[in-house]
Amino acid sequence: MVFGRRSDITRSTVKTFARVSRWLPAGACGLILALALPARAAEVGAVAQVAAAPALTAEAIGRRIEELGALEGLDEESRKRAVAAYEKAIEHLIAAERWKAEAAEFERLQAEAPALLERVRSESTAETKAPAVAENADLASLEQELAKVEAELSAARKLQDELEQERKHRSERRVEVPRKLAEVTQALQTLAQRFPDDAPAPSSEPALAEWVLSEARKRALAAEADAYQKEIFSYDARRELLAARVDQAARTVASLEARADEIRAAVAERRRVEAERSAREAISATEKVAGEHPLLVRLAAENAELATLRSGPEGLAERIAAAKKELAAAADTLARLSDRFEGVRRRAEAVGFTEAIGLLLRKQRAELPDIRERQLHIRLRQREIGRAQLRLVELEEQRTALFDPVARAEELVATADPPPASEEERRHLVEAVSELLEAKRNYISDLIADYDTYFVTLVDLDAKERELIERAQGYRAFIDEHVLWIRSGAVLGVATFRDLWPALVWIVSPRNLGELGEAVAVAIAVRPVGVGFVLIVWLCLFAYRGRLRQWLALRCERDRTRRDRTIVSTCASLAAAVLLAAPWPLLMLVAGWLPVAAEGAGGAYAGAVASGLARTGLSYLGIEIVRQLCRKDGPGVVYLGWSERATATLRRSLASLATLLLPAMFVVATLDAQSNEAWKNGLGRIAFVFSLIVLGAFARRLAGPSAGVLEGLGIRSRARWFQRLRGALPTLVVVPLALLAVFAAAGYGFAAVHLARKLEATVWAGLSLLIVDTLSLRWMIAARRQLAIRQAREARAAAAAKQAEGGTAAPEAAPVEEPAVDISAVNAQTRRLMRSFIVLGAGLWLWMIWSDVLPALRVFDRVELWTVSREVSEKVTSNGTVSYRTVTSNVPITLADLLEALIILVMTVVAGRNLPGFLEFTVLQRLPLDAGVRYALTSVSRYLISVIGGVLAFAAVGVSWAQVQWLVAAMTVGLGFGLQEIFANFVSGLIILLERPIRVGDTVTLGDVHGTVARIRIRATTIVDWDRKELIVPNKEFITGQLVNWTLSDQLLRVVVPVGIAYGSDTKLAERTLLDVACESSYVVDEPAPTVVFQNFGDSSLEFELRAYIASFDDYWHARHELRMRIDEAFRAAGIEIAFPQRDLHLRSVSGPIPVAVRE
């Protein structure tokens, strides 16, 4: 038999593995069968007998692959299978050698561990204290020593991080290796059962190849299992060594940090001393030249100014020291934060996210660095870095100008005023000036060195603080991802009520209240100006509350019947309502601020009460503002358009709500700010559930149809969904509160409180945006009213001027009435623009409120729903070269992906409804495009948004276009037959939008349908006829039928007015009269000029036609009416008779009576 040609890959693989096989062990495990030449069969087509199998080495298997080419009696398919099996066997042999190498390495590490441990211990014992900083060392040597120590510290920290990673890696491997070892053992046992060791070698070549492959795989699995065992033994043997190395690295880092701090302090002190010495020398030089030449005095003063820049409390030396201190503090904070992060993550991975881990996460979240404050520092520091860099450039330029002090001195002396009197005086002056210039150059060099140090320190501090912010954000995201899903306490039960009394006693304890009073006294003593200012403001608000209430009532009563109230008046009244609501909530906020201002003087109790008062005061302020807006005939009714019934109901309900809710909120917030978890989960949780019950009753009452509150607040007119959900709305508003109560009762109190606060902020945001929307609408109404009044006044003035030109006295002008503007009359585009801005603001506001909750939704990413096959990029490393290849892998689709798809669909619907309109009145209306083009662009953009949103939504759940294109094609064909009319209308609609035979606003005639195009939709087009009836015409009719577009390319339209005059009339006069009538008409254009045609001699009249052109079809009926009226008036004045149909009746005369016969 003759074998087929082998591939280049096989040939190169064989050569490579043949070289590797030299390192394979020989012996009993290496030889399976002896090599032998194949025997040929005597009969044609007989299968060749295999006398022996190849040795289990890569080289022997490679030779066997080569021999298969000359083996007869083996078909091509069997040969390919055998070659593939032999190649896989070579791969398993190489893998076995790799596992053996890893096992040998673990054995070596295990053997060396005792000696290394002894050496580490001896090094730790022999560690000596670093020498003290030399007192007489100069600044340059100290800076070099500091750079050396900082480099050693960086290397030590890197080693410490590597050891921590090694410890983390070992912890992970101690969990992973036993599992893998069990899997390998199971696979080895399964393979041994299929191919027993005592089974004879097969006789056929394909079976022999499979048998060799199984033996190679056995060897690889055995080597892998041995490597896993050696790895575990190695970890056990090196446990103490790793701990000792970690301790040694920590001691080294601590020692180097102390050494670096000591040198930094010495450098700062030495820099300060040198700066003060330079300043003293410069001042002394100034005193020496006092009374001498003015040039010397000026140069000495400049030197003194340069020298003093480095010294003093605001000098450069102090700024460098402060920046160094901030850099060290930022590095220390970053290191501690990283250690804390890694420690918490290791604990969570070891024991899971238990209640203890949750408590730790909540505490550490409160201790995270303030990211906003750090970001503010970075922005300020960027300015300081820019100033330092600019100052460096200026100093470099000054030093360059002084590269030759003597030459510069000659130039200055040559232009000195007064000039030297003699050559000797000039020579002495040049020497003195050159000395001062040399000193100035040295001062500038010192400043450049300090500024360079300052600049580098600021840059390092900026980078370190950015790294700290990034790490803090990562840690915060980690905490936010898990903390809400960790139980914070036990299920609400009988045991929960045992801690009620201690918590209540703690809140009202006289001792604690005394500490709170001491904290307030300390705050007043520490910040008397701020406390006094706030107290004066509060007293003014309280004292003038009655007058403010009277002013607001008078303003509302005056504006209630006025239509010309301005937006300023509205805002002033709303501000008055806010001031009326402010006194008592402001008192609570101030009471919550005072213990904080005391800087911890009141202890934990004062801080907890301060937090409770602050949170309760904010909620109370919101409730009071709404109550003041809901005053009888108050700002809500007068300015916001709320109904009197709704405001009265809401005001009474809010009073009851505040009485029950605010004390419970104070208890929840106060206990949430203290550290006793039992009190939080006891009294705090019960108060929280009680507050949710109160809120649920309040919300259900107001959302009910009988209350009419939501309708009275204008929500019904703003939301289409209101009518759809009106019946179920009371239940829907209670469901979130009930879920939070169940959540808290189940032990997730922290999560429930956190989500409740987010929900409260969302409600206040929605109410604020409702008020802003109403104010914007009122502003647009006022602006439109003012515009109408101005136009009416201009029209009145124009009429008066026209009468004055005619010589007649103008009648007394009637007062301009203020038009009553309805909300529906407000410009729709402006309303959409304002609504778009409000929706955008709502989105940003909601993002600010719920952004820290979003990481918790990553828990849905762990809920796998199904898997899909996707092509992913895989990193491959071969011979030190990194490459990427595309492989097909099963990717899980999780609940988070499904939620993402739903969000995309919702956003697509919202964007499809609003974005095209927003695009039209923000961009398209400012371009030189007519209405039809704008409508086509907005319609196409709506289709694109829908298509893109659908594609993204399907892609989010793993449905790509490549997977569904054939299904879509089949569905398209099927729907094309079943819904061909709908598809025909859809395609016709696209043709109409692209080809534009008709446009929105065009006047068209389609069959017996006449009217104006109002809308072009996917399936049909809406035409409004002259009777204002809307006719729905399928789009296909415009493409396949005969269409008349009166305003497609030219707006000009000819109007024909037929006129018949009596026989005997002056035709020339009639012609001139008709032309005069056309020229005097305001609707008739000059070009083309109007014409008169003598059309025919009729039965009873001379038939004329007046043919005139008008500007647009909108004037058609007005022009016909005006022309006929003017023709009648003009013909009457000219004596031209307009003929009417006449009949001549001829009676024939007869003689005698006419006989009449009557028959019955």
Order of alpha helices (4+ residues) and beta strands (2+ residues): alpha-alpha-alpha-alpha-alpha-alpha-alpha-alpha-alpha-alpha-alpha-alpha-alpha-alpha-alpha-alpha-alpha-alpha-alpha-alpha-alpha-alpha-alpha-alpha-alpha-alpha-alpha-alpha-beta-beta-alpha-alpha-alpha-alpha-beta-beta-beta-beta-alpha-beta-beta-alpha-beta-beta-alpha
